């Protein structure tokens, strides 16, 4: 496919890097440094210029499949998506927006925009899912009917000693266990694998069924401790969106922020429902004064990962059990995961993944990562021109060894895929350690 | 160190290039067949070459090339050495050359230097003459560029660093998102220009065989001819003017030609090309003036020979019509300046390249300004874009290496007994990939008299010049071979 990306910031760079493997990419930005870095690193056409100027598009191809606007400014993204129509025929336009007041707007239909990515809103909705499953370590949603992936730590002694097959039975055999983390080591478990205490299990399946049963694994008959008080570090867009979600759940929210301007904005947006604290002089004295040590949950949502990690560790030291950290820089993702924090992708990373999914949604393979990037999910929908349609999928032994495969048909997750002939609309889903991602992807491209 | 380098990738790349070369080498065999020459040895050699490379390629067909910068540098250097070897063997089979001379001739061909060791070119078999021109043509646009283009059809990633390793220093602009498209388009326009030149030469009276050889030689800015007296054998107005025109065109960035085909004339308006054309006109007119004053030729003939000579030396082609050394010292000085300049980036010409001088001069003026206004914030602009300061240091580094290489070669030759002017011009003519120089290697002389070890030194000088210094010297760096 031919894709034009406007904006060569972090999101633009990583999109270009990933997409350039299989597509023709043109990337445009005003920033000369950013463009020359891309010129040196990636096999894409990098143009230095203003994305709002019609002239710049004259240097691009005349017809493209996607236009992706990911500059830092909402207005620039929208204007660029209008301007480009003058010179280039674009099939689909995707723009990234930050201000959530655009959410309800109908303007995008008028502007002929295919998809918008509201990352701050999206990040907050991840939190919403976590609140739905308070005992889960993490929850991921797939773009299909009611399926989630949930990770939970096995602490209930009743289940220690069960093997994976038996645990699946506890869920009426309609889920799959696709990952196991033990002593910071990740595997895709065999059915005969015996579960030990403190293992982290990754469960995929229907949301309702998982919701009913998963808590048993975590603790015996323990009543879910009700969350009441919550602290949010950072009053930026994501922090405020998070606070909104928490307030909707009826929690008490206190936001802590160093920057006075951000504090004022946040307090205006939240209309006093949450208390916004200005912590110019550190938060030590606030701990006692505001009773912060009695919080049930802490979310570190600044744009600075180092700060988020430190605040999360501090919060754990104070004795707060539920700590969530926002991850902005992918290089820190594994570290945060290793520190035992619940990690939610920050705005930029979320934008990157959302846009990738939009672009890949058509026919290609969707790739997601889990368990701190150590596990990979590959998902491919069987379409009417798939090679394996109505024919049994034969997994080569090389593939069979390294991954766990399922077929999702309507609401069911079917294992033993070698006995099923795929139909249109079925989804083939593979789970594996991420070092096998390339091998698997290549195989899916060729065989499925 | 070894573990971090994609050795299989290097082998696969060399095998691809080798297969490509073997396929191209079928064409001189066809020429030999056409002229009823004894092709047996050449054919066996070529088939063996094809077989070996194809076998390696077949064995590694599933390997995905993931070459990083170090691997690419090794691969490029190895390919250039192996190209020299592959081209040398047929020369040894059909002529009385020893290995060093054959290697020199072959490297001189692939690097588009055009320095020959043959004194009687016309006595060579037609297929060997064609082989010499073919080495020019393959080396001109860069057989590696072609390899990258073809390879990335099979292998979508990992060839970017290759592309950069062959043309270092100043980054090549792209006009299409994928490097393979750019590479193949470049080869496309290169072939088209060659065809046009060939037809025009034939139309104005050259035989088909001479026309195709000279077209190969001209567009690649090489300089091998099929005649002993080089282009002097075709002392016909039209042919000389056409060749002058095509030499100048080949000295211009091929991306500008590509953009021209897309009806975008902006490519020709870049500062580098304007300075290049201005330099050409200035030197050519000066030389004409000298020539008119010193000889009894007509004005048209003087202009023709002067324009031709300056174009030939400036674009590092190295054709000759007349012996410019007979025109006096001023003429030699003018030609000497042309030797130092070279063509533009992205062209087939060698030498220092105009853009580097432009940047250096601009830097010089900026420094003068800075002395006068110590507090001023100053930057250098090229084509209305601010120049990255790292590029300036990289150019300074290039000049250092270029001058160093030339001086070392020059001192070596002087120590070997050449006179001053011959030593200086031989060094510049080989490192700059020009071909003829002054004195012992003047336009009517050849390189045959050098001893075998001199030829190896000069061969290395040509490769260093073709790869713009950095690529080969990088391998000599200690850190290159260290893992950390």
Interface residues (C-beta under 8 A of the other chain):
Chain A: X2 X20 X21 X22 X24 X25 X26 X32 X36 X39 X40 X42 X43 X44 X45 X48 X61
Chain B: X152 X156 X157 X159 X160 X164 X171 X174 X175 X176 X177 X178 X179 X181 X385 X386 X388
